[in-house]
């Protein structure tokens, strides 16, 4: 058993409405009238109202080197991840306070910048973690990173059931924007992606905090990972002189049926569950078409994905952090012991990650 105690987050400073981003894109790429008619409806059809970025609107109008982008990534990832961790500990659903000194594992997930030492080492210097904390940096998992991070921390806590872990995700997608890339994949990415930072507090079943919960909380029961063969070109980065150029295949919604659906059906069979048994579907909102494909694939009632839709509308796709924003919404609800939830996300590889949660006291 691994208990999810809280999810914290940090909201980037600059909020831009979807219509503003659409106008900005037209200014940057200067499309012809024909191209505007053909390409820009992607902004209107994305079901996104606003997104948050660590840089202001004018930043996107000028060229930036890889060095400049990555310098900003390192600066802002440390600043915002620290805020998310503070928020996470303040929100811990425990009858007594928990501190940084109580944490035994710090895992950091990201795919939008590079750092050696990894960012978790800098976070240890920002807050009073013990020097003997285990570190688990995970890079390159993209949109699946939040779910995979939960799985890897779950495994660590199974091996160390008396311990406490914190999982941090930080995706600063705005810093990867390429104003010289006119491909449709870049336009789709510009219509979807925002910046998001989250932190999750998890405890093992023999942790001294196990008997100090103040409400029913989700317990990770099991997980399943799946990576489709010969699908590495579906999504990811192409590294160019100016940074990361997005790879984003139009086939992703179709892969919901060919990869996610059979993976989910196999997982439900292995756990002895039916779709009807799942109270909440905590799905990463890769985009409106991806959510709709999930609903149609397994005939999931739309209500069970209500927070997936809400997070997409308010924040866009924040890569690995997004599913944890969705999880945060479900954590704030009054849940009944025995309620079951599914965490799921798709990412580069092409990969699928699924976890089974059950609320317990």
C-alpha positions in Angstrom: 0.0 0.0 0.0 1.1 3.5 -0.8 -1.1 6.4 0.4 -1.3 9.6 -1.6 -1.6 12.3 1.1 -1.7 15.6 -0.9 -0.9 17.3 -4.2 0.5 20.8 -4.2 1.1 23.0 -7.2 2.6 26.3 -8.3 0.9 28.5 -10.8 3.2 30.4 -13.2 3.0 34.2 -13.2 1.6 34.9 -16.7 -1.9 33.8 -17.7 -2.8 34.1 -21.4 -6.3 33.4 -22.8 -6.5 31.0 -25.7 -7.7 33.9 -28.0 -4.6 35.9 -27.1 -2.3 32.9 -27.9 -4.1 32.5 -31.3 -3.6 36.2 -32.1 0.1 35.9 -31.0 0.6 32.9 -33.3 -0.8 34.8 -36.3 1.6 37.6 -35.6 4.6 35.3 -35.3 4.0 33.1 -38.3 2.1 35.6 -40.5 -0.1 33.0 -42.2 -1.8 33.6 -45.5 -5.6 33.9 -45.4 -5.9 30.3 -46.7 -3.5 29.0 -44.0 -5.5 30.8 -41.3 -8.7 29.2 -42.4 -7.0 25.7 -42.6 -4.8 25.8 -39.5 -6.0 28.1 -36.8 -9.3 26.3 -35.9 -7.1 24.0 -33.8 -7.1 26.8 -31.2 -10.9 27.1 -31.2 -11.4 23.3 -31.0 -8.9 22.6 -28.2 -11.4 23.2 -25.3 -8.9 25.4 -23.6 -9.8 28.8 -22.2 -6.5 29.9 -20.7 -3.0 28.8 -19.9 -0.2 29.9 -17.6 3.4 30.6 -18.6 6.6 31.5 -16.8 7.5 34.1 -19.5 5.4 37.0 -20.7 3.7 37.3 -24.0 6.4 39.4 -25.7 9.1 36.7 -25.0 7.6 34.6 -27.8 8.2 37.3 -30.4 12.0 37.1 -30.3 14.6 34.4 -31.0 16.2 32.6 -28.1 19.2 30.3 -28.0 19.2 26.9 -26.3 21.5 28.3 -23.7 19.1 31.1 -22.8 16.1 28.8 -22.8 17.8 26.2 -20.6 19.1 28.9 -18.2 15.5 30.1 -17.7 14.4 26.5 -17.3 16.8 25.9 -14.5 15.9 29.2 -12.7 12.2 28.9 -13.0 12.0 25.1 -12.3 13.8 25.6 -9.0 11.7 28.6 -8.0 8.3 27.1 -8.9 9.1 23.5 -7.7 9.9 24.9 -4.3 6.5 26.7 -4.2 4.8 23.5 -5.2 6.6 21.5 -2.5 5.6 24.0 0.2 2.0 23.9 -1.0 2.1 20.1 -0.9 3.3 19.9 2.7 0.8 22.6 3.8 -2.0 20.6 2.3 -1.0 17.2 3.8 -4.2 15.6 5.0 -2.7 14.6 8.3 -3.7 15.4 11.9 -0.2 16.6 12.6 2.3 18.6 10.6 4.9 16.9 8.4 8.2 18.5 7.5 10.9 18.3 4.9 13.0 16.4 7.5 10.5 13.6 7.4 10.9 12.9 3.6 13.1 9.9 2.7 12.8 10.0 -1.2 12.7 13.0 -3.5 11.8 12.2 -7.1 11.9 14.9 -9.8 10.2 14.4 -13.2 10.6 16.7 -16.2 11.2 16.7 -20.0 11.3 20.4 -20.9 14.9 21.3 -19.9 18.2 19.7 -18.8 20.2 20.0 -15.7 23.2 18.2 -14.2 23.1 17.9 -11.2 19.4 17.2 -11.7 17.0 19.8 -10.3 16.2 17.7 -7.2 19.7 18.4 -5.9 19.0 22.2 -6.1 15.7 21.7 -4.3 17.5 20.0 -1.4 19.5 23.2 -1.0 16.3 25.3 -1.0 14.6 23.4 1.8 15.8 21.5 4.9 15.8 18.0 3.4 18.1 15.6 5.2 21.4 15.0 3.3 20.8 11.2 3.2 17.5 11.6 1.2 17.3 9.2 -1.7 17.0 10.9 -5.1 15.1 9.7 -8.2 15.3 12.0 -11.2 13.2 10.9 -14.2 13.7 12.6 -17.6 12.2 12.1 -21.0 8.8 10.6 -20.1 6.8 13.5 -21.4 3.0 13.5 -20.9 3.2 10.0 -19.2 5.8 11.3 -16.6 3.3 12.1 -13.8 1.7 8.7 -13.9 5.0 6.8 -14.3 6.5 8.9 -11.5 3.7 7.6 -9.2 4.4 4.0 -10.3 8.1 4.3 -9.6 7.6 5.9 -6.2 5.0 3.2 -5.4 7.6 0.6 -6.1 10.1 2.3 -3.9 7.7 2.6 -1.0 6.8 -1.1 -1.4 10.4 -1.8 -0.7 10.6 0.8 2.0 7.1 0.7 3.6 8.0 2.8 6.7 9.2 5.7 4.6 7.8 9.0 3.1 8.3 10.2 -0.5 7.8 13.4 -2.4 7.3 13.3 -6.2 7.8 16.7 -8.0 6.9 17.3 -11.7 7.9 20.5 -13.5 7.2 21.2 -17.2 7.9 24.6 -18.6 6.6 24.0 -22.1 6.6 27.7 -23.0 10.4 27.7 -23.0 10.5 25.2 -25.8 8.5 27.2 -28.3 10.2 27.5 -31.7 9.1 30.6 -33.7 11.0 29.4 -36.8 9.2 26.0 -36.9 6.2 26.3 -39.3 5.2 22.6 -39.2 1.7 21.8 -38.1 3.0 19.8 -35.1 4.4 22.9 -33.7 1.1 24.8 -34.2 -0.8 22.0 -32.5 1.7 22.1 -29.6 1.3 25.8 -29.4 -2.5 25.4 -29.2 -2.3 22.9 -26.4 0.7 23.2 -24.1 1.1 25.3 -20.9 3.5 25.4 -17.9 2.7 23.4 -14.8 4.4 22.4 -11.6 3.2 19.9 -9.0 4.3 18.0 -5.9 2.8 14.8 -4.4 3.3 13.5 -0.9 3.2 9.7 -0.5 3.6 7.5 2.5 4.2 3.8 2.9 1.8 1.4 4.7 4.1 1.2 7.8 4.9 4.9 8.0 4.3 6.5 11.4 2.0 8.9 9.5 -0.2 6.0 8.4 -2.6 6.4 11.4 -2.7 10.2 11.2 -4.9 10.6 8.1 -7.7 13.1 8.6 -9.9 11.9 5.8 -10.2 9.0 3.3 -7.3 9.2 0.9 -6.4 7.2 -2.3 -4.2 4.2 -1.9 -2.2 3.0 -4.9 -3.1 -0.7 -5.3 -1.3 -1.7 -8.5 0.0 -0.3 -11.8 0.8 -1.4 -15.3 3.2 0.0 -17.9 3.0 -0.6 -21.7 5.3 0.6 -24.5 4.3 -0.1 -28.1 7.1 -1.3 -30.3 8.4 0.8 -33.2 6.4 3.9 -32.1 9.2 6.2 -31.0 8.3 8.8 -33.7 4.8 9.5 -32.3 5.8 12.2 -29.9 8.9 13.6 -28.3 11.6 16.2 -29.1 13.9 16.8 -32.0 16.9 18.5 -30.6 18.0 21.5 -32.7 20.4 24.4 -32.3 17.7 26.5 -30.6 16.4 23.8 -28.3 13.6 21.3 -28.5 11.4 21.0 -31.6 8.2 19.2 -30.9 7.3 15.9 -32.5 3.5 15.4 -32.2 1.8 12.9 -34.5 -1.7 13.4 -35.7 -2.2 9.6 -35.1 -2.3 10.0 -31.3 -6.1 9.9 -30.9 -6.2 6.8 -33.1 -3.6 5.2 -30.8 -6.0 5.5 -28.0 -7.9 2.6 -29.7 -4.9 0.6 -30.7 -2.7 1.0 -27.6 -4.6 2.5 -24.6 -7.8 0.5 -25.0 -6.3 -3.0 -25.1 -3.9 -2.0 -22.3 -6.8 -0.7 -20.2 -8.9 -3.8 -21.0 -6.0 -6.1 -19.9 -5.5 -4.1 -16.7 -9.2 -4.2 -15.8 -9.2 -8.0 -16.4 -6.1 -8.5 -14.3 -7.6 -6.6 -11.4 -11.0 -8.2 -11.7 -12.8 -4.9 -12.4 -15.3 -3.5 -14.9 -15.5 0.1 -16.2 -18.7 0.4 -14.0 -16.6 -0.3 -10.9 -14.4 2.8 -11.5 -15.7 5.9 -9.7 -13.2 8.4 -11.0 -11.0 8.4 -14.2 -8.0 10.5 -13.5 -6.8 10.8 -17.0 -4.1 13.0 -18.5 -5.9 15.4 -20.8 -3.6 15.1 -23.9 -6.2 17.1 -25.8 -9.9 17.2 -26.5 -9.7 14.5 -29.2 -7.7 12.2 -26.9 -10.3 12.5 -24.1 -13.2 11.9 -26.5 -11.3 8.8 -27.9 -10.9 7.4 -24.3 -14.6 7.9 -23.6 -15.7 6.3 -26.8 -13.2 3.4 -26.5 -14.6 2.1 -23.3 -18.0 3.9 -23.1 -16.9 5.8 -20.0 -19.5 8.2 -18.6 -18.3 11.7 -19.2 -18.9 12.7 -15.5 -16.1 10.4 -14.4 -13.6 12.6 -16.4 -15.1 15.9 -15.3 -11.8 17.1 -13.7 -9.8 16.0 -16.7 -11.9 18.4 -18.8 -11.7 21.2 -16.1 -7.9 21.1 -16.0 -7.6 21.1 -19.8 -9.9 24.1 -19.9 -8.1 26.1 -17.2 -4.5 25.2 -17.8 -4.0 23.3 -21.1 -1.8 20.3 -21.4 1.2 20.7 -19.0 2.8 17.4 -20.0 3.7 15.3 -16.9 2.2 17.7 -14.3 -1.3 17.6 -15.9 -2.6 14.3 -14.5 -1.4 15.4 -11.0 -3.5 18.6 -11.3 -6.4 16.3 -12.1 -5.6 14.1 -9.1 -5.5 17.2 -6.9 -9.1 18.0 -7.9 -10.3 14.5 -6.9 -8.4 14.7 -3.6 -10.3 17.7 -2.6 -13.7 15.9 -2.9 -15.4 14.0 -0.1 -14.8 10.4 -1.2 -16.2 7.2 0.4 -13.8 4.4 1.5 -13.9 1.8 -1.3 -14.3 4.3 -4.1 -11.9 3.3 -6.9 -10.1 5.4 -9.4 -7.9 4.9 -12.4 -4.9 7.1 -13.2 -3.8 6.9 -16.8 -1.6 8.8 -19.2 0.0 8.4 -22.6 3.5 9.5 -23.5 6.6 9.2 -25.7 7.6 5.7 -26.5 4.7 5.3 -27.4 3.8 4.4 -23.9 0.8 4.0 -21.6 0.7 4.0 -17.8 -2.2 2.9 -15.7 -2.6 2.9 -11.9 -5.5 1.6 -9.7 -6.4 3.7 -6.7 -8.8 2.9 -3.9 -9.9 5.4 -1.2 -9.2 4.2 2.4 -9.3 5.7 5.9 
